[in-house]
Structure formats: structure tokens, C-alpha cells
Amino acid sequence: MFWTTLLSALTITAATGAALGAALGITGMIILHFFVGGATALALDAVWNVFNSFTLSAIPLFIILGEILLRSGLSERVYSALTPAFTKVPGGLLHTNIVVCTIFGAVSGSSLSTAAAIGSVAYPEMTSRGYSRSMVVGSLAGGGTLGLLIPPSLSFLIFGALTETSIGRLFLAGIVPGIMVAGLFMTYILIRCLMNPSLYPRETTHLPVMKVLRGALQIWPILVLIFAIMGSITFGWATPTEAAAIGVAAAVIVGFVWGDFTLKKLWDSIYHSVQLYAAIGLVLIGATILAQSVALLGIPQDVLEAATSSGLNRYGILFMVVLVYLILGCFFDGLSLMIMTLPIVFPLLTGLGFDPIWLGVMITIMIEIGQITPPVGLNLSVLSSLTKNQVTLGQAAIASIPYWLIFLLALVILTAVPQIALFLPNLLF
């Protein structure tokens, strides 16, 4: 009866065109009313407890930080500075896309901001030089998702706030897997371009090594920004929320001094940040109400018992969870999917003995896959729009398939060697 009510309520409310957060919240209220003895007042307590969390207050700050970087012109500066470093490598500027997305992801915390900021600079530059459009869009779609894995990350912030897991440990856990995935992306580009040199133009100019190094050193303001955020957290100088505030202040200064930031762009950044946080906040409210109703009925414990008695070992159950995320990733954006599924997935997998920090990295990679999976695939939509539909959503999806498969490979590697994610947190905390 419970599962019938849950699925029916979600389907009906979603079919009315209601926002996802509203659909989740209404479903939770129905369950509280009919299955928990009319205890709908508990929803207010649950929502208050979540939004009164000091950790959660870092989310709007990191959103503002990403919006400032998107509008400040810093992405163009960083891209221009690193372009000469890869002109002689097979694949050329395709490698630049991955590296700049990795660096930009280390300060933006957002997949969409990273894809939009780097894509708006890279696509017109590379297509004018004769690069394959599908390879350009594919590299930007894959590289853009690194904004969620490379800390600071909105995914880790929300995961930590909802599961009461250390944000600092989650941030550190994302560093090595993020670099690993970026390296796998670049390896694929190298092999593909060696096999088919027509995918990229050969550069005829040759720059001295020292000139290339001097150009790369011009990105020092971004490196200072990364250290201001991650260094203050790692060395215990600031909490994630305080570090986010430091990052916003530093980004504004760097944007005015080093970029082309203006007061109007600052206002636009704040305005769009409020809109994005309101959308995320509504989903959080709805998911919190639903999670409260599910927890009061002991559903996570029932699911855990059913899973353990199914005859599958814990890796078989993990495989089933990954499969569910891949399917749901076709229909929900990443952060909404994570918020919606954590109340059941987190207690299930930690109850089977999986490390919660490692699990945060795995779930982040799973929702990154959703960012490049149609029909929702927000990164694909953003990049298709940036190309003015010269590359359709379907073509962008096909171009991103290799990066989709590399993310699956990363899940396998992290499952086999969890210390890749846990080494830094265990070393520094």
C-alpha cells in the first residue's frame, strides 16, 4: 500500500506540471497524513532543521561564486593563458578544454557554470580553427561535469548537509578522482586524435618553452582563489561556509582587477544566484518532507533488510543502485536526483559497509553521468544552445558517449580501489 501511494502521488503531482520540489513535498505530506497518523506538523520541524544548518548556508555562497566567475571574463583569460601549452600535443586545444574545466571547476563548484563559462570561449575559437565540432562539444560536455567532482562542489555540500558527513573530508575525497577522470579524458582525446588526425588542425607556429611557461603562470590569480577556498578548509582556518564567503570576496576582487567585471555584472550574478538557489531550495524542502515521512515508517531499514536477504552481495546491490541512477539520470537533473534518492540510498549502502565519504564521491560521479545523458542532460542543453544549434542535442549526446563510458570506468576503478578517494581525507583529517 505504501509503495503504491508513493508512486501514484509522485506520478500524479508530476503529471500536473508541478515543480519537482512541490511534487516531492506533497507526496511526503500525503504519507505523513495517512500513514503516520496525521503527523504533518513534523514536516515543519524537518524543514527547519535542514535549513537552519550552518553547513547548508555555504550553498548560496558557492552559487554566487560560480555566477561571478561565469560573468567576470576570467574563463577567457585562463583559456588564453593555457592554450599554447597544448598546441603541439595531438588533440591540441581539446586538451586545453579538459584542463581549463578542471581548474575552473576548482573554484566554481557547479557543472553548468563550468560548461557555460568554458564553452562560450572555447567553441567559437576552436571551430574557427577547424576542429571537429562533435569533438569540441564532447570534450566540453565531459570536462564541464568536473565542476561537480572537483572541490568545492555543490554536490558534496548538499550530500554532506543531508547526511551529516564532513564537508572538508568530502572535498578532499574529490580531488584525486577528479584529476584521475580528467587524465582519462585527455588519454581518450590523445588516442582518438592519433588514430584520426583530421579531427584537429596541426599548429605550424612553435613557441619557446619559457614563453609557454610564462603564459601559464598568468593564471596565478585563479590559483590564489583556489588556495583561498580549499587551503582555508584543509588547514582548518575556516569552515566551508566561511571559505565560501572568502571565495566570493576574492572572486569579486580578482574579477574587477584581472577580469572585466562590473557592478552590473555583480548584480546579475546575485540575481541569477537567488533564482538558482530558490530552485534548489524548493527541491530540498520537498525532499526533506518526503525523507521525514519515509524515515518515520522505517522504509530505509526495510529496504536494507530486503537487499541483504535478496541473495546479492553488497557489490551486486551497488550495481543495482548504479543502474537505477543511470536510468533516473535520463529524467532528473543531477542535484535533484541526489536529494531525492539519498534518504534510501545512503542508509542502504552505508548499512552494507560502504564508506560514507567514498559513497559521496560515487554518487557525485553518478549524477555527473546524468548531466550528459539525454533527454534532460543539462550540460548537453547548455552547450547545444551555445553553438546556436549548429550541434543539436542529439549530436551532443552522441559526442559525449565516450566520456559517459569513462565515468563508468571511473566507478569501476573507485569500487576496486576505494583508497583513491579516501587517501587524502585519511591523511589530512
N, C-alpha and C positions, 0 to 999 in steps of 0.2 A: 504493500500500500504506500509506504514512504517513497520508494523509488518511482512509482507511478505518478504520485503527486509532484515530486521534484521535477521530473522530466516534462510532465504536462504543463506545469506552471511556467517553467522556463520557455518551453516552446510557444505557449500561448502569448506570454508577455513579450517575447522577442518578435513574434509574428505581428503584433500590433504596431511595430516600429519604435517601441520604447528603447531608450538608451540601454546599453548593456548593464550599467550600474543599477538603473531602475529595475530592470528585469530580475537581476540577482537579489536586490533588496526586497522586492515584492514577494518573490518566491520564499525568501527567508522568513518574512513576516507571516506568510500563509502557514509555513511549517511550525513556527512558534505558536501560532494561534490554535491550530488543530491538533498538533502532536505533542506540544509541551504545555498543555493546559492554559492556553491564552496568555503565556508569559511574554507578550510582545514588548513590554517595558524593558526587558533585558537587552533589546536591540540598542536602546539609547545608551545604556552603560557600556556595551561593547564598542560602539562607535566613538564614544567619548574617550575610552581608554586608549584606543588606537590613535586618534588624532591629538590626544594630549601627550603623545610620546615625543620626547626631545629629539630622538633619532629621526623621526619622520619629518621633522622641520627642516632637515637638510635637503629634502627633495625639491621644494620650490627654489631653493638657492642654486642647486646644481642645474635646474632647468633654466634659470636666468643666465647662469654661466654659459651654458650651451648656446642660448639665443644671442648673447653678446658676441661670442666667438663667430657665430654664423654671419653676423652683420658687420663685423669690425674690419673685414678685409685681411685678417691675419692668415686665413687659409691660403690666399693668393700669395702672400709673402713667403710662407713656409714652402709652398709648392715650387715657387720660382727658385728658392734657395737650394732645394734638393734635386731639382731637375738635372743639373749637369752630372750628378753622381752616378746616374744610371744610363747615360746616353750610349755607352759602349757595351752594355750588357744586353744579350739577346732578350728582347721584350721591352727594352728602353723605359719609356715613361709608364708602362703598365706596372713596373716595379715601384715607380715613384708613387703611384696611386695607393698601393698597399702600405708603403712606409709612412706616407703623409696621413693616411687614415688611422694608422696605429698611433702616431704622435698626437693627432687631433683628438682621437678617442681618449687619450690620457688626460685630457682637460675638459672635454665636453660632457662625457657621461651619457650621451644619447646617440643611438644608432641613426636616427633620422637626421639630426643636426650634422653628424659626420658625413653622411652620404650627400646631403644637400650642399654643405659647405665645400667639400672637395669636388663633388660632381659639377657644380656650377663653374669651377675654374678649369677642371681637367678636360671635360668633354669637348668644349669648343676648341681648346688648344690642341688636343690630340687628333681630333677629326680633321682639322685644318692641315695637320702634318701627314695625314694618310694612314693613320692607324685603323684597324678593323673596328667598326662601331660596336659589334657584338662583344669583342674582347674588352673594349673600353668600358662598356656598361657592365659586363660581367665582373670585371675587377673592382669597379666602384660599388656594385651591389654587395659583393663578398667583403671587400675592405670596409665598407660602411658599417657592417654589422659588428665590427670590432669595437665600436663605440660602447656597446653594452658589456663586452667582456673585459676590455682594458679598463682598470680602475682610474678615476672614480666612476661608478656605474649606477644608473637609476635602478637597474635590475637588482644589484646587490643591496642597495639601500632599502628597497621595498621588501626584498627577501629577508634581510636582517631585522627590519622593523616588525614584520608579521610573524617571524619565527623566534624572535628574541635571540638571534645569533649575532656574534661580534661583527660589526661592520668593518672594523680595522682588519680582522683576520680574513674576511671575505675579499676585501680589496687586495690584500697581499696574495691571496689564493688565485686571483685572476691574472696576475702579471705573467707568470711563466706560460700558462696555457695560451694566453693572448699572443705572446711572442711566438710560441710554437705554431699556432694556427696561421699567423702572418707568414712565418717561414714556409709552411706547407703551401700557402697560396703562391708565394714567389717561386717555389720549386716547380709547381704546376705551370706557371707562366713561362718559366725558363725552358722546360721540356717542350711545351706546346710550340713556342716560338723557334726552338731549334729544329723541330720537325717541320714547321711551316713558316719560313722566314717572310712570306708575303703578308703576314698578319701585322707586321710593324715595319716602318721605314728605317733604312740604315742611315745613321748620322755620319756626315762627312767631316764635320768640324771636330778638332781634338783640343781639349783644354788641358793645360798642365795640372798635375795632381794637386799642387799647392793652391791653385786657383779654385779647384773644386772644393778643397777643404775649407778655404776661406769663405766660399759661398755657403757651405753647410753650416759653418759657425754662426751665420747670421740669424739662425733660428734660436739663439740663446734666450730671447725673451720668453719663448714658449717653454723652454727647459726650466727657466726660473719659475714660471707659472706651475708647471708640473711639480717641481720641488716644493713650492709653497703649499700645495694641496696634499700630495702624498707624503712629503717629508714631515710635515707637521703632524700627520696622523701616525706614521710609522715610529717616529721618535717620541710620541706621547706628548707633544707640545700642544695639541689641540684635538678636540673631539671631531668626528666627521662633520657635524653641523658647523662648528667654529671654522674648520678647514674650508668648508664650502663658502662661508662668508668671506674668509681671507681670499679665496679664489675669485669671487665676484669682484672684490675691490681691486685685486691685482689685474684682472682681465679688463676692467674699465680703464685703469691707468695705461696698461700696455696697448689697448685699443686706441686710446687718444694719442699716445706718444708714437707708437710704432705702426699702427694701422691707420684707417681713415674713419674712425668712429666719430659720431657727432651726438649732440644732445637729442636730436630727433630719433636717431637710431637707438639710443639708450631707451627712450620712451617706447619705441616699437618693440624692443626686446622685452621690456617689462610687461607690456600689453599682451604679447603673444605667450609669454610665460604664464601669466594668470589664466589665459584660456586653456593652455595645455594642462596646468595643474588642476584646474577645475574639472577637466575631463577625467584625469587620473583619479582625482579625489572622489568623484561620483562612483567610479568603479570600486574604489576602496571601501566606500560606505556600503554599497550593495554587497560586496564580497564579505565584508566583516559581519553583516547581519546574517547572511547565509551560513558563514562559518560558525557563528554562535549557535544557530539552530542545529546544524549538523553535529557539532561537538556535544551539545546537551543530550542528544539522542544516542551518543556513543557510536556514531557511524564509522569514524576512523578506526576504532578498535574492532568493530565488526568486519570491516574491510581487511584489516591486518590478519584477523583470525581466518577469514575465508581464503586469503592469499597463502598463508602458511599451511593450511590444510588442503590446498589445491594439488599438492604433489610437485609443484615447481620449486626449484631452489631460488635463492634470492636474486641470482643473475637472470633467471628466467622471468621473474616478476619485474626486474628492472627493464628487461627487454620489452615487456608488455607496456610498461609506463612510457618508454620512449616511443613506442608505436602509437599510443594514444596521443602524445604530444605532437607527433608528426601529422596525424590526422586532424586534430583540433587546430593546429597551426595554419591549416588551409582557410579557416573561417574566423579566427580571432587574432587581433594584434597581440604581440608578444607579452607586453606587460599585463594586459587584461587577462590573458590566458594563465599567466603565472599566478596572479592574485586569485583567480577563480579556482585553480586546482590545488594550491598549497594546503588548504585545510585537510585534504585527504592524502595527497601525495607525500607531504613532509612526514607526518606521523607514521605512514605506511613504511617508507623506505628507511627512516631512522630506526624504526622498530625492528627492521630486519638487519640492523647493524651497520648501515652505511653512515659515514661521517657527515654531519650536517654542513660543514664548510665545503667539503668535496661536492656534496649534493647541490649547494648553491651554484657552483661552477657548472655542473652538469645541466641543471635546469636552465641556466642562462644560455648555454650553447643550444639547448633545445628550442628556446624561444627565439634565438638568433636565426635558426633554420626557418622558423615561421616568417621572419622578416623578408625572406627571399622565396617564399612559397606562395604561388597564386592560389585563389583569386584575390586574397587580401594583400599579402606581400607588400607592406608599406614601403620598404626600400625600393622595390621594383616600380611602384607607382610614382614615387618621388623622382626617380631617375628617368622614367619614361616622360614625365612632364618636363624635366629639364632639357630633354632632347627635342622638345616640341613635337613629340610623337614621330620623330624620324626613326626611333626604335620603339616599337609597340610593346605593350605589357607582355604579350606572349613571347616576343623575341627576347625581351629582357629576362624572362623566366628561363627560356632555353639556354641563354648565355650564362646564367648563374648556376646551372646544374652541376658543373664541376666543383664549384665552391660549396654547394649543398652537400655533395658527396664527401668533400674534405672535412666538413663539420661532422659528418657521421663517423669518419675515420678518427677524428679527434675524440669523439665519445668513446670509441673502442680503446684508443690509447690510454685515455684517462681512467677507464674502467680497469684495464690491465695494470696500469702503473699510477695509482692514485696519488703517490708522493709527488708527482709533477705539480699538482695543485697544492699539496699540503706542506711541501718542503719549506717555503718561505714563512708561512704563518707559524709553523712549529719552531722555526729558527729564531724568529724575532719576537714572538709572543710567549 
